[in-house]
C-alpha cells in the first residue's frame, strides 16, 4: 500500500517504495488513493478516475504534446484482460502496452481525471 498522499504546489507527492512522485504505484494503489485525492479536489471519490486511452491520446495530441517527450508510462482505466490494464506513453502519445494491476515501476505513473 502506498504512503500517504501529499498535495504540494498542485502536484501529488507520494513517498512510496523509496521514491517520491507519482511513480511506484500499482493500479490497485491508485484506486486506493482515490479517497485522499478526492479530499484534495473537494469531490466525491466516484468523480475521480484514470483517463481512457482515447482521452489520453486526444489530450496529448491536441493540448499536451510534451507528454510524448517523456520515457514514462501512465496507467489507463482501460482493461485489457482479467487483472491487466492498459498503459500508454514512452515517448509517444499513441503507443499502448499493458501491465498486471499489481505491477509497479519507477517509470509507471498516473494522473486523475475529475468527472464533472
N, C-alpha and C positions, 0 to 999 in steps of 0.2 A: 504494500500500500504506500502511496506517495506521501511525502512530508506535507505539512500544512501549506496551503496556498497563501502567498503574499501578493499584494497588489501594490506595485511601486511604479510611479511615473507612467501610468497607463499600460503597464506590462505585468503579466502574471510571472511570478518568480517561484519556482519550486527548487528546493534543495533536496534532491532525490537521488539515491544511489550514487552519491558522491559528486554529483554535477548540479549546476544551477541553471535555471531557464525553463523552457517548455519541453525539454528533451527527457529521455529516460523514463517515459511513461507508456504503459501498455494501453490498449483500447479500454480495458476494464478500469485502469487507473483514471483515465479521462472521464469515464462515466461516473466514477466515484467522486470526482472533483466538482461535478455539477452543482450540488447544493452550496458549496462555498463560493463558486464563481457566480451563481445566481444572486447571492447576497451582495456581491460587488456591483453587479449590474442592476440591482434592485428589480429583479424579475423573478417569476416562479421558475424553478429548475426545468419544468416542462418546456419553457421557451428557449432553452439552450440546446444546441445540437452541433455536431460537426457538419461541415459542408459536404454535399454530394460531389462526385467527380464533375458533373456538368456545371455546378455552381463554381467550383474551384477553377475549372478551365475558363469559364467566361470572365470571372473576376481577374484572373491572372492575365488573360489576353487583352482585355479592354482597359483595366484600370491599374493593375499592379504587375507590369512586365518584369520588374525586378525579382519577382518570385522565381523566374526562370534562370536566374543567375546564381542560385544557391546550390549547394550539394547536399541539401537535406530533403527528407521525405516528410509528408504530412498524413496523419490518419484521416480517412474519409468515412462517412457514415454508410457507404455502400457495402453490402455484404457480398463476398464472392462465393462462399460456400459456408457450411456449418463451421463456426469458430474461426473464420478468416474474413478480414476486412481489406478493402482496397486502400492503397496509399498512392500518393502522387508526388511528383517533384523531381529531384535530381537533375537540375539544370534544364528543366523543360516544364511547360505548362500542360503538356498533353500525354506524358508518359504515365502509365499506371502499373502498379505492382500489387502485391498482396502479402500480408503477414498474418500469422496467427494472432488472435485477440490478446493473448498474454505475452506477446513479444514486446521488447523494449530495446532501444538503441540510442546512442548519443546523436544519431543523425535522423531520428524519427521524432517529430513533434506534432503539435496540434494547434488549432485555433477554433474558437467557438463562433457560431453564428447565432444571433438573437432573433428569434421569430417574433415579429410584431403582430 
